[in-house]
Amino acid sequence: MAEISIPGSKSITARALFLAACGKGTSRLRRPLLSDDTDAFASGLAALGYTVDRQGATWSVTGLPAGPGMSASEVYCRDAGTAARFLPVLAALG
């Protein structure tokens, strides 16, 4: 019998990062898809002031339900469409 591991979805990983950022407390994502898009999203969250800890197969995000407290920030979304759509929403909350 063969055993395979199917990779996750970059879109689902990005949405999980978004929800973790909106939530109260710390959320843990287990085995998020590692891609340029998800890296851009996580880096964008960090640029907005969210605490994002990427340790191996578990990423932790500390949410800020009221939005980030940054008065100004520069976020580079690369070619990540989901990041380009969701990160400005988080920035507007603050």
C-alpha positions as CSV (number, residue, x, y, z in Angstrom):
1,M,0.0,0.0,0.0
2,A,1.3,3.4,-0.9
3,E,1.0,6.4,1.3
4,I,1.0,9.9,-0.2
5,S,0.8,13.4,1.3
6,I,-1.3,15.8,-0.7
7,P,-0.2,19.5,-0.4
8,G,-2.6,22.0,1.0
9,S,-4.0,25.0,-0.9
10,K,-2.4,28.4,-1.0
11,S,-5.8,30.0,-1.1
12,I,-7.0,28.1,2.0
13,T,-3.7,28.9,3.8
14,A,-4.1,32.6,3.0
15,R,-7.6,32.7,4.2
16,A,-6.6,30.8,7.4
17,L,-3.9,33.5,8.0
18,F,-6.5,36.2,7.4
19,L,-9.0,34.7,9.9
20,A,-6.2,34.2,12.4
21,A,-5.2,37.8,12.1
22,C,-8.9,38.8,12.8
23,G,-9.3,36.5,15.7
24,K,-8.6,37.1,19.4
25,G,-5.6,35.4,20.8
26,T,-3.1,33.1,19.1
27,S,-4.1,30.8,16.3
28,R,-1.9,27.9,15.1
29,L,-1.9,26.7,11.5
30,R,-0.6,23.2,11.1
31,R,1.1,22.2,7.9
32,P,0.3,25.4,5.9
33,L,1.2,25.3,2.2
34,L,4.6,26.8,1.8
35,S,4.6,28.9,-1.4
36,D,5.6,32.4,-2.5
37,D,2.0,33.5,-2.1
38,T,1.6,32.3,1.4
39,D,5.0,33.7,2.3
40,A,3.9,37.0,0.9
41,F,0.8,36.9,3.0
42,A,2.6,36.1,6.2
43,S,5.2,38.7,5.5
44,G,2.5,41.2,4.8
45,L,0.8,40.5,8.1
46,A,4.1,41.0,9.9
47,A,4.6,44.3,8.0
48,L,1.2,45.4,9.4
49,G,2.3,44.6,12.9
50,Y,0.8,41.2,13.5
51,T,3.0,38.6,15.2
52,V,3.6,35.8,12.8
53,D,5.9,32.9,14.0
54,R,6.7,30.4,11.4
55,Q,8.4,27.4,13.0
56,G,8.6,24.4,10.7
57,A,5.2,22.8,10.0
58,T,3.3,25.1,12.5
59,W,2.7,28.8,12.0
60,S,1.3,30.9,14.8
61,V,-0.5,34.2,14.3
62,T,-1.5,36.5,17.1
63,G,-4.7,38.2,16.1
64,L,-5.7,41.8,16.5
65,P,-9.5,42.0,16.3
66,A,-9.5,45.8,16.2
67,G,-7.0,45.8,13.4
68,P,-3.3,46.7,13.3
69,G,-2.2,49.7,15.2
70,M,0.3,50.9,12.5
71,S,0.0,54.5,11.4
72,A,1.8,53.7,8.2
73,S,3.2,50.5,6.6
74,E,4.5,49.3,3.3
75,V,3.3,45.9,2.2
76,Y,4.7,44.1,-0.8
77,C,2.2,41.4,-2.0
78,R,4.4,40.1,-4.8
79,D,2.1,38.3,-7.3
80,A,-0.2,37.0,-4.6
81,G,-3.7,37.9,-5.6
82,T,-5.3,36.8,-2.3
83,A,-2.8,38.9,-0.3
84,A,-3.5,41.9,-2.5
85,R,-7.2,41.6,-1.8
86,F,-7.2,40.7,1.9
87,L,-4.3,42.7,3.4
88,P,-5.7,46.1,2.5
89,V,-8.9,45.1,4.3
90,L,-6.8,44.4,7.5
91,A,-4.9,47.7,7.0
92,A,-8.2,49.6,6.8
93,L,-9.3,48.1,10.1
94,G,-6.5,49.9,11.9
